[in-house]
Amino acid sequence: MKALFWDIDGTLLTTARAGVFSLEAALEEVSGVRTSLQGMATAGMTDYSIAEAALARVGHATDEEIVQRFLRIHGEQLAGFLHRREGEVLPGVREILKDLDPRDDVANLLLTGNTEAGAAAKLAHYGLDGFFRLGGAFSVGPGERAEIARRALPFANGAEAFVIGDTPADIECGNAVGARTIAVATGSYTAAQLAEHEPWLLLERLPGPARFRELLGLG
């Protein structure tokens, strides 16, 4: 049995940063300040840390209640902003998920810095929601991404765990829980940058389903 923990942004799909419009709207509602966050680097960050950084950027308080309100607004309205940019499911993703979905020796799970509501909105918009029926772990509060990985690991039920992501943070959180890490250079980090963090497997992009199964040792 193998448990595959997938990151979302830059790994499964790209919203072409349409989600930032939702973050800007949530920031304005909470702080009263309208500002652009389009230039803000968010790769590898959790939604909680993004909310904290956005609030701090406009000089607003970042206590727990405020940040959670920001994230609640963002999660509730995100679906209405995703059409503003032409995002896409990244190459190879849909084919691999379709290939693995019928198997009883593979569990496709989520390990993402998105909130659960944010993840659901993105997966539904791009038609991937049906592949992650077993759920996973999401951003729920402060802390490093490794905290999300520790909450995700029980979903593996003792199976061999793989963490698939596109940032050094994904590699680090996988290593923190003893999972094999698969780094895919389909986000904002190059293969050379990801190689510095020594993932178990480094890919320029996801291969075809047969090759992917071979790499993971699936018959």
C-alpha positions as CSV (number, residue, x, y, z in Angstrom):
1,M,0.0,0.0,0.0
2,K,1.3,3.5,-0.9
3,A,-0.1,6.8,0.3
4,L,0.6,9.7,-2.0
5,F,0.3,13.1,-0.4
6,W,-0.2,15.8,-3.0
7,D,0.5,19.5,-2.8
8,I,-2.0,21.6,-4.8
9,D,-0.6,24.9,-6.1
10,G,2.3,24.4,-8.6
11,T,2.0,20.6,-8.3
12,L,-1.6,19.6,-9.2
13,L,-2.7,22.9,-10.8
14,T,-2.0,26.6,-11.2
15,T,-4.7,29.3,-10.7
16,A,-2.3,31.7,-12.5
17,R,-2.5,33.6,-9.1
18,A,-6.2,34.2,-9.4
19,G,-6.4,33.2,-5.8
20,V,-4.6,36.4,-4.9
21,F,-7.6,38.5,-5.9
22,S,-9.5,36.7,-3.1
23,L,-6.7,37.4,-0.6
24,E,-6.8,41.0,-1.6
25,A,-10.6,41.2,-1.1
26,A,-10.3,39.4,2.3
27,L,-7.6,41.8,3.4
28,E,-9.7,44.8,2.5
29,E,-12.7,43.5,4.3
30,V,-10.7,42.8,7.5
31,S,-8.4,45.7,7.5
32,G,-10.2,48.4,5.4
33,V,-7.1,48.7,3.2
34,R,-7.2,48.0,-0.5
35,T,-3.8,47.0,-1.8
36,S,-2.3,44.7,-4.4
37,L,-0.7,41.4,-3.3
38,Q,0.1,40.2,-6.8
39,G,3.9,40.7,-6.2
40,M,3.9,38.9,-2.9
41,A,5.9,35.7,-2.9
42,T,3.6,32.9,-1.6
43,A,5.1,29.6,-3.0
44,G,5.5,27.1,-0.2
45,M,3.7,29.3,2.4
46,T,0.6,28.2,4.3
47,D,-2.6,30.2,3.9
48,Y,-2.2,31.1,7.6
49,S,1.2,32.6,7.1
50,I,0.1,34.4,3.9
51,A,-2.8,36.0,5.9
52,E,-0.4,37.0,8.6
53,A,2.1,38.5,6.1
54,A,-0.7,40.4,4.2
55,L,-2.1,41.9,7.4
56,A,1.3,42.9,8.7
57,R,2.0,44.5,5.3
58,V,-0.7,47.0,5.9
59,G,0.1,47.5,9.5
60,H,-2.9,45.5,10.9
61,A,-3.0,43.3,13.9
62,T,-2.3,39.6,13.3
63,D,-3.8,37.9,16.3
64,E,-5.5,34.5,16.0
65,E,-9.0,35.8,15.7
66,I,-8.2,38.3,13.0
67,V,-6.2,35.8,10.9
68,Q,-8.9,33.2,11.2
69,R,-11.5,35.7,10.1
70,F,-9.4,36.6,7.1
71,L,-9.1,32.9,6.2
72,R,-12.8,32.2,6.6
73,I,-13.6,35.1,4.2
74,H,-11.0,33.9,1.7
75,G,-12.3,30.3,1.8
76,E,-15.9,31.4,1.4
77,Q,-15.3,33.6,-1.6
78,L,-12.4,32.1,-3.4
79,A,-14.5,30.1,-5.9
80,G,-15.9,33.4,-7.2
81,F,-12.4,34.7,-8.1
82,L,-10.8,31.7,-9.9
83,H,-12.4,32.6,-13.2
84,R,-10.4,35.8,-13.4
85,R,-7.3,34.1,-14.6
86,E,-6.9,31.2,-17.0
87,G,-5.3,28.6,-14.8
88,E,-4.9,24.9,-15.6
89,V,-4.4,21.4,-14.3
90,L,-0.7,20.8,-14.8
91,P,0.7,18.3,-17.3
92,G,0.4,14.7,-16.4
93,V,-1.7,15.2,-13.3
94,R,-5.2,14.2,-14.6
95,E,-3.8,11.2,-16.4
96,I,-1.9,9.9,-13.3
97,L,-4.9,10.5,-11.0
98,K,-7.3,8.7,-13.4
99,D,-4.8,5.8,-13.7
100,L,-4.4,5.4,-9.9
101,D,-7.9,6.1,-8.9
102,P,-9.3,2.5,-9.3
103,R,-6.4,0.9,-7.5
104,D,-6.9,-0.4,-4.0
105,D,-3.1,-0.3,-3.2
106,V,-2.8,3.5,-3.6
107,A,-4.4,6.3,-1.6
108,N,-4.4,9.8,-3.2
109,L,-4.4,12.3,-0.3
110,L,-3.8,16.0,0.1
111,L,-1.0,17.7,2.1
112,T,-1.4,21.4,1.3
113,G,-0.8,24.8,2.8
114,N,-4.3,25.8,1.6
115,T,-7.2,25.8,4.1
116,E,-9.7,23.0,3.6
117,A,-12.2,25.4,2.1
118,G,-9.6,26.9,-0.2
119,A,-8.4,23.5,-1.4
120,A,-12.0,22.4,-2.1
121,A,-12.7,25.5,-4.2
122,K,-9.6,25.0,-6.3
123,L,-10.0,21.3,-6.8
124,A,-13.7,21.7,-7.7
125,H,-13.0,24.5,-10.2
126,Y,-10.5,22.4,-12.1
127,G,-12.4,19.1,-11.8
128,L,-10.0,17.3,-9.6
129,D,-12.2,17.0,-6.5
130,G,-13.3,13.5,-7.2
131,F,-9.8,12.1,-6.9
132,F,-9.3,13.0,-3.2
133,R,-12.2,11.4,-1.4
134,L,-10.0,10.3,1.5
135,G,-9.1,14.0,2.3
136,G,-5.8,14.9,3.9
137,A,-4.3,17.7,5.9
138,F,-4.6,21.5,5.5
139,S,-3.6,24.8,7.0
140,V,-5.5,25.4,10.2
141,G,-3.3,27.6,12.3
142,P,0.2,28.9,12.9
143,G,3.3,26.8,12.5
144,E,5.6,25.3,10.0
145,R,4.4,23.2,7.0
146,A,5.9,20.2,8.8
147,E,3.0,20.5,11.3
148,I,0.6,19.9,8.5
149,A,2.6,16.8,7.4
150,R,2.5,15.4,11.0
151,R,-1.3,15.7,10.9
152,A,-1.5,14.2,7.5
153,L,0.6,11.1,8.3
154,P,-2.2,9.2,10.2
155,F,-4.1,9.2,6.9
156,A,-1.5,6.8,5.5
157,N,-2.5,4.1,7.9
158,G,0.9,2.6,8.0
159,A,1.3,2.6,4.2
160,E,4.6,3.8,2.5
161,A,4.2,7.6,2.3
162,F,5.3,9.9,-0.5
163,V,5.0,13.7,-0.5
164,I,4.7,15.2,-3.9
165,G,5.3,19.0,-4.2
166,D,7.0,21.8,-6.1
167,T,8.8,23.7,-3.4
168,P,11.6,23.2,-0.9
169,A,8.9,23.4,1.9
170,D,7.3,20.3,0.5
171,I,10.6,18.4,0.6
172,E,11.3,19.6,4.1
173,C,7.9,18.6,5.5
174,G,8.1,15.2,3.8
175,N,11.5,14.6,5.3
176,A,10.2,15.7,8.7
177,V,7.8,12.8,8.8
178,G,10.0,10.2,7.1
179,A,8.2,10.2,3.8
180,R,9.8,9.8,0.4
181,T,9.8,13.2,-1.3
182,I,9.0,13.7,-5.0
183,A,9.9,17.2,-6.2
184,V,8.4,18.5,-9.4
185,A,9.7,21.6,-11.1
186,T,6.3,22.8,-12.3
187,G,6.0,25.7,-9.9
188,S,8.2,28.7,-9.2
189,Y,11.3,26.7,-8.3
190,T,13.7,25.3,-10.9
191,A,14.9,21.7,-10.8
192,A,18.4,23.0,-9.8
193,Q,16.9,24.9,-6.9
194,L,14.9,21.8,-5.7
195,A,17.9,19.5,-6.1
196,E,19.7,21.5,-3.4
197,H,17.2,20.2,-0.9
198,E,17.9,16.5,-1.9
199,P,14.5,15.1,-2.7
200,W,14.1,11.3,-3.0
201,L,13.1,11.9,-6.6
202,L,13.4,15.0,-8.8
203,L,11.3,15.5,-11.9
204,E,11.1,18.3,-14.4
205,R,7.4,17.5,-14.8
206,L,5.2,14.5,-14.0
207,P,5.7,11.6,-16.5
208,G,3.0,9.4,-18.1
209,P,1.1,7.1,-15.8
210,A,3.1,3.9,-16.6
211,R,6.4,5.6,-15.9
212,F,5.0,7.2,-12.7
213,R,3.9,3.8,-11.5
214,E,7.3,2.4,-12.3
215,L,9.1,5.1,-10.4
216,L,7.0,4.4,-7.3
217,G,7.4,0.6,-7.6
218,L,3.8,0.0,-8.4
219,G,3.2,-3.1,-10.5
